[in-house]
Amino acid sequence: MAKSTTAVPLALHPMAKFQRQVKSLVESDVIKPTDKLWKIAFLFRDNWQHWKHELEEFEFSMQDPISALLAVESWEEEQ
């Protein structure tokens, strides 16, 4: 008899959620993949300091293109 397993949904990393929001903005032509990350500040006004800090923790520069953020495949943090 086959063993039945149930998949437990993994919690999505906060940066993955942020990445999805930014991707949606790119797909809606609000921003371009070639725009610099600092342009996101205008769209995430109240939360920008938080996201800027998170991006810097992952070694992003505010001069990096948005496409660099969108290219990240995994947001696993090193232990």
C-alpha positions as CSV (number, residue, x, y, z in Angstrom):
1,M,0.0,0.0,0.0
2,A,1.4,3.4,-1.0
3,K,2.2,5.8,1.8
4,S,0.1,8.9,1.8
5,T,1.7,12.2,2.5
6,T,0.3,15.7,2.7
7,A,2.4,18.6,1.5
8,V,2.9,21.3,4.1
9,P,3.0,24.7,2.5
10,L,6.2,26.5,3.2
11,A,6.1,30.0,4.5
12,L,7.1,32.5,1.8
13,H,10.1,34.5,2.8
14,P,9.2,38.2,3.2
15,M,11.7,39.2,0.5
16,A,10.0,36.7,-1.9
17,K,6.7,38.5,-1.2
18,F,8.4,41.9,-1.8
19,Q,10.0,40.5,-5.0
20,R,6.5,39.4,-6.2
21,Q,5.1,42.9,-5.6
22,V,8.0,44.5,-7.5
23,K,7.5,42.0,-10.4
24,S,3.9,42.9,-10.5
25,L,4.8,46.6,-10.8
26,V,7.2,45.7,-13.7
27,E,4.6,43.7,-15.5
28,S,2.1,46.6,-15.1
29,D,4.7,49.0,-16.6
30,V,4.8,51.1,-13.5
31,I,8.6,50.6,-13.3
32,K,11.1,49.1,-15.7
33,P,13.6,46.2,-15.0
34,T,16.4,48.6,-15.9
35,D,15.3,51.2,-13.3
36,K,17.5,51.5,-10.2
37,L,16.2,50.0,-7.0
38,W,16.0,53.5,-5.3
39,K,13.0,54.2,-7.6
40,I,11.0,51.7,-5.6
41,A,11.1,54.2,-2.7
42,F,8.4,56.3,-4.4
43,L,6.1,53.3,-4.5
44,F,6.7,51.9,-1.0
45,R,6.9,55.2,0.8
46,D,5.9,54.2,4.4
47,N,7.7,50.9,4.3
48,W,10.7,52.0,2.3
49,Q,13.2,52.2,5.1
50,H,12.4,48.6,6.1
51,W,12.8,47.3,2.5
52,K,15.9,49.4,1.9
53,H,17.5,47.8,5.0
54,E,16.4,44.3,3.9
55,L,17.9,44.9,0.4
56,E,21.2,46.1,1.9
57,E,21.3,43.0,4.1
58,F,21.2,40.9,1.0
59,E,24.1,43.1,-0.4
60,F,22.0,45.1,-2.9
61,S,23.0,48.7,-3.7
62,M,20.3,51.2,-4.4
63,Q,22.0,51.7,-7.8
64,D,21.4,48.1,-8.8
65,P,18.8,47.6,-11.5
66,I,15.4,46.2,-10.5
67,S,16.2,43.2,-12.7
68,A,18.9,42.1,-10.2
69,L,16.2,41.8,-7.5
70,L,13.9,39.9,-9.8
71,A,16.7,37.5,-10.8
72,V,17.0,36.1,-7.2
73,E,15.8,32.5,-7.2
74,S,16.0,31.8,-3.4
75,W,15.9,34.1,-0.4
76,E,17.5,31.6,2.0
77,E,19.6,33.3,4.6
78,E,22.9,31.8,5.6
79,Q,23.1,30.6,9.1
